[in-house]
Amino acid sequence: MKLILLLLLTILLFITLLEKRNVAALNPTGRIIGGQAAYAGQFKFAAAIEVTTKTSKFFCGGSLLHHQWILTAGQCVHDGILFTIHLGSITLEGSDSARLTLATSEYVLHPEYNPNTLENDVGLIQLRRPVSFTAYVQPIATIADLEDYTDLVIIGWGQTSDSQAALSNVLNFVNVTSVSNLECKAVYGNQINDDMVCVAGQYNEGTCIGDSGGALVHYAPNSRRHVGIASFISSSGCESLDPSGFARTYSYKEWIKNVTGLSL
């Protein structure tokens, strides 16, 4: 029930995010909860996605998998009719010669996505034409499995506090650690399953409204591994000590391969 109430709240807040983005809400010093601003080229796979449905507009994150595919959350593509995607830039607005802006209406939603429980919260966006890789646009290296209590990084342009319902103009990141599903169930109940993973920081670090679909990344020697897709937060607020929830990417590796034809 907690996840259901949270999803309804998230949808209502998302509708206002893009409308507020052109005012002082764009805070270049803002952060994903407890994080810091990324530098240009730090996360070359990061995608900023403006989603249009028949009834709303909202914002999500995503990850470039290959020349023509972006991995994001199911909630970010569900009922979508247009996706405006920005690659190559850490900022949402302002001049940036590295930024590529593309539009598409093609997506694939996981067939077992449940918008009420956020099970199988995975989606893919197909670009109309393949993009060329540049010094600032590169795919995520690979998809990998994840163990409990692993040091990880989350990224996003989402809200930086519960009180400021606005996107950050700058991509932010923060260090977190994966926790056991048993620990996560203590907060969210039995709706947590093996295809989900929760993370927590030293204090209240985590994701917030607008970060859905963004990547949870594990740094390995000479490689960045995609291990989670931002999915849900606590109804107690972004700044609570409750863990942030993700779809466990590895659980969907075969589905992603079958849809995209990629080897991954």
C-alpha angles and dihedrals in degrees: 000000000000091000091048093053090045093053092053091050091047093053092051092049094044092058091065099044100083092042090057097043096092096059133067087295088092100092115184090192094049122113143203099260107303095350141111139239119277121231124236111285095011094116104025093172095057116121126194109208128196107197125204122192129172091269108026151016123224143156134251140167128234145171129243108236099176141335093300109019134078123189117216142142123297090236088060095059101031108121091352118158100177134020121194108196130194120199133177100028132091090206130071096207138023130058116311121160090199093062120108116194119196138168132211141158097202119109143147119217119201105260093230098047111141113199091194098055098020090232112160091012094179133124140167129215119206117209118224091236132014115266122228116239116241138177087280102033117066135140124254107266102237148326115255143178120255136220127207118270096023120151109245144167128229124196136193152132093235132127116308097208141009091250097052111066095193140101122252113244089217128061111248135195138192137187117245140161129234114242130203120272088238089061091045092051089056086067105031104025131226095326085087109096139176092271090064131069131194129209135194137186134219090272124354100326115146148096128313141188109316096029095091113126094024124128133269104205134198116202113220128171106297091346144083114211124204106224106157146024116217107249118153146005134198122283084225088073140266092278095054120107091246116118124257117242130229139178107248103243097205091061088064100040095108092046091050091049092049093050098043102030089228122143095219 
